């Protein structure tokens, strides 16, 4: 299952994550290079939740920006290419 999770805007460089099977597969508008591959431990993600993650280097932490919206995305929909920063 693919979810798009929208995070509360506090001026950070990432506002949306696409999460498939508990793993971040895209981050918008920036920082896909940092967040892609991060493991999300929340089994069910709802509005107001704080995401519990394990970074790519194995550090367990929470994201301080609460979830403001969750959208289930059809698996038939092709994801756009991963956002690349810096050309």
ABEGO torsion letter per residue (X at the ends): XBBBBBBBBAGBABABBBBBGGBBABBOABGAAAABGBBBABABBBBGBBBBBBBAAGBBBBBABBBABBBBBBAABBBBBBBBBGX
